[in-house]
């Protein structure tokens, strides 16, 4: 599988569904969504709510990882500024 296919592939396990790292992971999840249908009236509301909870968990995971990266960059910058002030 090429890198592009690897990035566009849907997560394989339930744990992967809840650990989105990028917006591409979330897009792959959305593309892989299939809702359970009812005999009458469209889709099963409980199934939709379950999928929405999974989607929210993916967004939360991606946000937390992005926040951690940003915090690490800020700390690195502060350390560099402190080092430069001492020199």
C-alpha positions in Angstrom: 0.0 0.0 0.0 1.4 3.4 -0.9 1.7 6.3 1.6 -1.3 8.1 0.0 -3.4 4.9 0.2 -2.2 4.4 3.8 -3.3 7.9 4.8 -6.7 7.6 3.1 -7.5 4.1 4.4 -10.2 4.0 7.1 -9.1 3.0 10.6 -9.2 -0.7 11.1 -10.0 -1.3 14.7 -12.4 0.3 17.2 -9.4 1.7 19.1 -8.2 3.4 15.9 -11.6 4.9 15.5 -11.1 6.8 18.7 -7.5 7.8 18.0 -7.6 10.1 15.0 -4.4 12.0 14.6 -5.2 14.1 11.6 -8.2 15.5 9.7 -7.5 12.9 7.0 -8.2 10.2 9.6 -11.5 11.8 10.4 -12.3 12.2 6.7 -11.6 8.5 6.2 -13.9 7.6 9.1 -16.7 9.8 7.7 -16.3 8.2 4.3 -16.6 4.7 5.8 -19.8 5.5 7.8 -22.7 3.2 7.1 -25.9 3.7 9.0 -28.3 0.9 10.0 -31.6 1.3 8.2 -35.1 0.9 9.5 -37.9 -0.7 7.7 -39.8 2.6 7.7 -38.5 6.0 8.3 -34.9 6.1 7.2 -32.0 5.2 9.5 -31.8 3.9 13.1 -31.5 7.0 15.4 -29.5 5.1 18.0 -27.0 4.0 15.4 -26.7 7.6 14.2 -26.1 8.8 17.7 -23.5 6.1 18.3 -21.6 7.1 15.1 -21.8 10.8 16.1 -20.2 9.9 19.5 -17.4 8.1 17.6 -16.9 11.1 15.4 -16.8 13.5 18.4 -14.2 11.2 20.0 -12.1 11.4 16.9 -12.3 15.2 16.8 -11.4 15.3 20.5 -8.4 13.0 19.9 -7.1 15.0 17.0 -7.6 18.2 19.0 -5.7 16.9 22.0 -2.8 15.7 19.8 -2.6 19.1 18.1 -2.7 20.9 21.4 0.1 18.7 22.7 2.2 19.4 19.6 1.5 23.2 20.0 2.4 23.1 23.7 5.7 21.3 22.9 6.6 23.9 20.3 5.8 26.7 22.8 8.0 25.2 25.4 10.8 24.6 22.9 10.6 28.3 21.9 10.6 29.5 25.5 13.7 27.3 26.2 15.4 28.7 23.2 14.6 32.3 24.2 15.9 31.6 27.7 19.1 30.1 26.4 19.6 33.1 24.1 19.1 35.6 26.9 21.7 33.8 29.0 24.3 33.9 26.2 
